[in-house]
Amino acid sequence: MNIYVGNLSYQITEDDLQKAFAPYGQVESVKIIKDNYSGRSKGFGFVEMPVNDEAEAAIAALNGKDLKGRAVTVNKARPRTESRGMGPRRRGE
């Protein structure tokens, strides 16, 4: 299951997230999303856990928990939508 983790401290590392989720089960991957230009964290990331029951336990335990001074939001990640708002604008419709 892909898990969204939001409201991350800008100082938190992927290793920190790995350690936070590991007690709940196998962590397949961790990715903190970073700005393409500055390389700075955008304050959110994703954790992939292959066993759904373990992922659900991690979500229940970590949502609202303080990690490096911030109460994080943890929930099941929603699939990205294809539309990114880059299409032509239509007037009068």
N, CA, C and O of each residue as an XYZ file, in Angstrom:
372
protein
N       0.849     -1.181      0.000
C       0.000      0.000      0.000
C       0.891      1.239      0.000
O       1.894      1.298      0.711
N       0.516      2.212     -0.795
C       1.239      3.475     -0.833
C       0.606      4.417      0.183
O      -0.608      4.621      0.172
N       1.421      4.988      1.054
C       0.943      5.819      2.153
C       1.467      7.244      1.972
O       2.658      7.458      1.745
N       0.553      8.215      2.076
C       0.910      9.628      2.029
C       1.277     10.091      3.427
O       0.585      9.772      4.394
N       2.368     10.844      3.537
C       2.792     11.420      4.814
C       2.975     12.917      4.592
O       3.858     13.336      3.844
N       2.138     13.720      5.244
C       2.180     15.165      5.047
C       2.524     15.914      6.316
O       2.594     15.342      7.404
N       2.740     17.232      6.148
C       3.130     18.145      7.224
C       4.474     17.737      7.828
O       4.684     17.843      9.036
N       5.374     17.270      6.968
C       6.698     16.857      7.428
C       7.574     18.064      7.736
O       7.508     19.088      7.055
N       8.387     17.927      8.762
C       9.418     18.911      9.042
C      10.384     18.930      7.856
O      10.654     17.893      7.250
N      10.897     20.112      7.532
C      11.853     20.211      6.423
C      13.182     19.529      6.761
O      13.995     19.275      5.873
N      13.400     19.235      8.049
C      14.640     18.568      8.462
C      14.535     17.046      8.453
O      15.549     16.363      8.602
N      13.346     16.506      8.283
C      13.191     15.051      8.346
C      13.805     14.405      7.098
O      13.725     14.952      5.998
N      14.410     13.250      7.288
C      15.042     12.536      6.177
C      14.250     11.278      5.835
O      13.382     10.850      6.596
N      14.559     10.698      4.693
C      13.926      9.444      4.310
C      14.269      8.352      5.314
O      13.447      7.476      5.583
N      15.464      8.397      5.863
C      15.869      7.425      6.880
C      15.013      7.583      8.148
O      14.640      6.590      8.773
N      14.705      8.832      8.522
C      13.840      9.077      9.682
C      12.462      8.452      9.462
O      11.912      7.820     10.365
N      11.901      8.631      8.254
C      10.588      8.043      7.959
C      10.648      6.525      7.980
O       9.748      5.867      8.501
N      11.708      5.975      7.413
C      11.900      4.515      7.418
C      11.855      3.996      8.853
O      11.185      3.004      9.140
N      12.571      4.669      9.752
C      12.630      4.249     11.153
C      11.279      4.405     11.853
O      10.942      3.602     12.724
N      10.503      5.425     11.486
C       9.192      5.631     12.106
C       8.202      4.550     11.699
O       7.378      4.126     12.509
N       8.275      4.097     10.440
C       7.317      3.112      9.932
C       7.753      1.671     10.175
O       6.900      0.784     10.222
N       9.037      1.410     10.330
C       9.568      0.051     10.456
C       8.953     -0.770     11.588
O       8.760     -1.972     11.403
N       8.633     -0.194     12.751
C       8.049     -1.019     13.815
C       6.703     -1.656     13.446
O       6.255     -2.586     14.116
N       6.064     -1.163     12.390
C       4.738     -1.662     12.009
C       4.792     -2.706     10.911
O       3.777     -3.328     10.595
N       5.972     -2.909     10.321
C       6.100     -3.921      9.285
C       7.152     -3.562      8.253
O       7.932     -2.625      8.423
N       7.148     -4.336      7.182
C       8.135     -4.158      6.119
C       7.880     -2.859      5.354
O       6.762     -2.591      4.914
N       8.932     -2.064      5.206
C       8.864     -0.830      4.419
C       9.621     -1.087      3.124
O      10.825     -1.343      3.133
N       8.901     -1.014      2.014
C       9.503     -1.294      0.717
C      10.274     -0.097      0.176
O      11.362     -0.256     -0.378
N       9.706      1.120      0.336
C      10.389      2.315     -0.144
C       9.881      3.544      0.593
O       8.773      3.556      1.130
N      10.718      4.579      0.607
C      10.383      5.869      1.215
C      10.843      6.949      0.248
O      11.960      6.894     -0.267
N       9.982      7.930      0.002
C      10.338      9.019     -0.908
C       9.790     10.323     -0.356
O       8.577     10.480     -0.215
N      10.681     11.266     -0.042
C      10.269     12.622      0.330
C      10.310     13.446     -0.945
O      11.315     13.444     -1.656
N       9.229     14.147     -1.237
C       9.134     14.936     -2.460
C       9.880     16.251     -2.263
O       9.677     16.964     -1.280
N      10.753     16.553     -3.231
C      11.596     17.743     -3.129
C      11.365     18.672     -4.311
O      10.997     18.239     -5.403
N      11.590     19.961     -4.068
C      11.487     20.965     -5.113
C      12.570     20.706     -6.160
O      13.731     20.475     -5.821
N      12.177     20.749     -7.436
C      13.123     20.463     -8.517
C      14.269     21.459     -8.585
O      15.376     21.099     -8.985
N      14.024     22.695     -8.204
C      15.047     23.731     -8.331
C      15.922     23.865     -7.101
O      17.147     23.913     -7.211
N      15.303     23.925     -5.927
C      16.085     24.149     -4.705
C      16.559     22.857     -4.054
O      17.533     22.866     -3.302
N      15.876     21.735     -4.338
C      16.209     20.479     -3.689
C      15.660     20.380     -2.276
O      15.903     19.392     -1.583
N      14.916     21.404     -1.839
C      14.344     21.425     -0.496
C      13.063     20.594     -0.456
O      12.308     20.539     -1.427
N      12.842     19.957      0.676
C      11.623     19.165      0.869
C      10.391     20.028      0.669
O      10.364     21.196      1.055
N       9.364     19.435      0.056
C       8.087     20.132     -0.089
C       7.179     19.865      1.108
O       6.041     20.333      1.137
N       7.674     19.112      2.099
C       6.905     18.885      3.317
C       5.983     17.684      3.266
O       5.134     17.512      4.141
N       6.144     16.846      2.243
C       5.354     15.616      2.191
C       6.132     14.535      1.472
O       7.124     14.800      0.794
N       5.656     13.302      1.637
C       6.326     12.178      0.999
C       5.429     10.961      0.983
O       4.253     11.028      1.339
N       6.009      9.839      0.561
C       5.264      8.594      0.433
C       6.082      7.439      0.985
O       7.303      7.389      0.837
N       5.385      6.518      1.619
C       5.994      5.302      2.142
C       5.220      4.137      1.536
O       3.991      4.111      1.582
N       5.940      3.179      0.971
C       5.306      1.987      0.392
C       5.510      0.818      1.343
O       6.637      0.463      1.689
N       4.379      0.221      1.762
C       4.413     -0.973      2.609
C       3.623     -2.061      1.886
O       2.440     -1.870      1.608
N       4.255     -3.209      1.573
C       3.594     -4.221      0.759
C       2.454     -4.976      1.445
O       1.583     -5.511      0.759
N       2.435     -5.032      2.769
C       1.388     -5.777      3.482
C       0.336     -4.781      3.986
O       0.626     -3.937      4.834
N      -0.889     -4.890      3.456
C      -1.938     -3.921      3.775
C      -2.249     -3.818      5.262
O      -2.453     -2.714      5.766
N      -2.291     -4.946      5.980
C      -2.587     -4.902      7.410
C      -1.520     -4.112      8.169
O      -1.838     -3.360      9.090
N      -0.263     -4.283      7.784
C       0.829     -3.541      8.416
C       0.724     -2.054      8.083
O       0.942     -1.199      8.941
N       0.388     -1.757      6.831
C       0.235     -0.363      6.414
C      -0.900      0.317      7.184
O      -0.758      1.456      7.629
N      -2.030     -0.389      7.339
C      -3.169      0.155      8.086
C      -2.787      0.414      9.546
O      -3.200      1.416     10.129
N      -2.004     -0.486     10.130
C      -1.550     -0.309     11.517
C      -0.646      0.919     11.633
O      -0.750      1.680     12.594
N       0.238      1.108     10.657
C       1.132      2.267     10.658
C       0.337      3.563     10.524
O       0.621      4.539     11.217
N      -0.655      3.577      9.638
C      -1.498      4.764      9.454
C      -2.205      5.108     10.757
O      -2.202      6.262     11.188
N      -2.816      4.099     11.387
C      -3.556      4.321     12.634
C      -2.642      4.849     13.745
O      -3.034      5.721     14.521
N      -1.435      4.317     13.810
C      -0.522      4.690     14.890
C       0.164      6.037     14.658
O       0.405      6.779     15.609
N       0.477      6.354     13.409
C       1.312      7.521     13.147
C       0.547      8.785     12.754
O       1.106      9.879     12.836
N      -0.704      8.669     12.333
C      -1.458      9.865     11.958
C      -1.616     10.778     13.170
O      -2.160     10.369     14.195
N      -1.138     12.010     13.047
C      -1.197     12.973     14.147
C      -0.018     12.915     15.095
O       0.090     13.745     15.997
N       0.876     11.939     14.905
C       2.038     11.784     15.781
C       3.076     12.867     15.492
O       3.219     13.315     14.355
N       3.783     13.273     16.513
C       4.831     14.282     16.374
C       6.112     13.631     15.843
O       6.665     12.727     16.469
N       6.569     14.099     14.694
C       7.859     13.674     14.136
C       8.697     14.921     13.906
O       8.359     15.756     13.066
N       9.775     15.046     14.642
C      10.684     16.195     14.531
C       9.944     17.527     14.695
O      10.204     18.488     13.971
N       9.020     17.566     15.659
C       8.352     18.815     15.996
C       7.099     19.154     15.202
O       6.535     20.233     15.385
N       6.649     18.261     14.324
C       5.435     18.521     13.546
C       4.491     17.328     13.668
O       4.924     16.176     13.618
N       3.204     17.611     13.829
C       2.186     16.552     13.858
C       1.905     16.156     12.408
O       1.339     16.939     11.645
N       2.296     14.955     12.037
C       2.187     14.528     10.637
C       0.803     13.986     10.306
O       0.102     13.446     11.162
N       0.435     14.146      9.048
C      -0.789     13.576      8.498
C      -0.395     12.304      7.765
O       0.470     12.337      6.889
N      -1.016     11.187      8.112
C      -0.680      9.908      7.484
C      -1.974      9.249      7.029
O      -2.866      8.997      7.839
N      -2.077      8.968      5.725
C      -3.240      8.264      5.212
C      -2.902      7.538      3.913
O      -1.829      7.719      3.337
N      -3.842      6.716      3.472
C      -3.644      5.973      2.229
C      -3.529      6.976      1.086
O      -4.357      7.875      0.942
N      -2.486      6.804      0.278
C      -2.267      7.730     -0.833
C      -3.327      7.533     -1.902
O      -3.714      6.407     -2.213
N      -3.788      8.644     -2.457
C      -4.728      8.593     -3.580
C      -3.930      8.592     -4.871
O      -2.877      9.225     -4.944
N      -4.409      7.898     -5.885
C      -3.706      7.921     -7.171
C      -3.685      9.334     -7.739
O      -4.642     10.090     -7.580
N      -2.595      9.680     -8.397
C      -2.504     10.995     -9.035
C      -3.492     11.084    -10.179
O      -3.712     10.114    -10.905
N      -4.077     12.241    -10.330
C      -4.950     12.448    -11.479
C      -4.085     12.841    -12.666
O      -3.024     13.444    -12.506
N      -4.547     12.496    -13.842
C      -3.772     12.812    -15.049
C      -3.744     14.308    -15.319
O      -2.738     14.831    -15.798
N      -4.828     15.000    -15.019
C      -4.922     16.434    -15.290
C      -4.062     17.203    -14.303
O      -4.192     17.036    -13.090
N      -3.191     18.039    -14.824
C      -2.356     18.863    -13.960
C      -2.621     20.338    -14.201
O      -1.844     21.193    -13.776
N      -3.741     20.642    -14.896
C      -4.096     22.033    -15.113
C      -3.283     22.703    -16.199
O      -3.222     23.931    -16.251
N      -2.665     21.937    -17.056
C      -1.791     22.510    -18.066
C      -2.445     22.577    -19.451
O      -1.816     23.023    -20.411
N      -3.671     22.149    -19.554
C      -4.354     22.149    -20.847
C      -4.804     23.537    -21.249
O      -4.712     24.479    -20.462
N      -5.291     23.667    -22.475
C      -5.760     24.977    -22.931
C      -6.995     25.415    -22.163
O      -7.832     24.591    -21.793
N      -7.102     26.712    -21.925
C      -8.281     27.258    -21.250
C      -9.389     27.437    -22.259
O      -9.159     27.875    -23.386
N     -10.577     27.100    -21.851
C     -11.736     27.262    -22.722
C     -12.611     28.364    -22.163
O     -12.889     28.402    -20.964
N     -13.036     29.241    -23.015
C     -13.891     30.346    -22.573
C     -15.321     30.099    -23.008
O     -15.571     29.500    -24.054
N     -16.244     30.559    -22.204
C     -17.649     30.523    -22.566
C     -18.338     29.188    -22.414
O     -19.454     29.022    -22.906
N     -17.724     28.241    -21.757
C     -18.372     26.934    -21.572
C     -18.885     26.790    -20.171
O     -19.460     25.757    -19.828
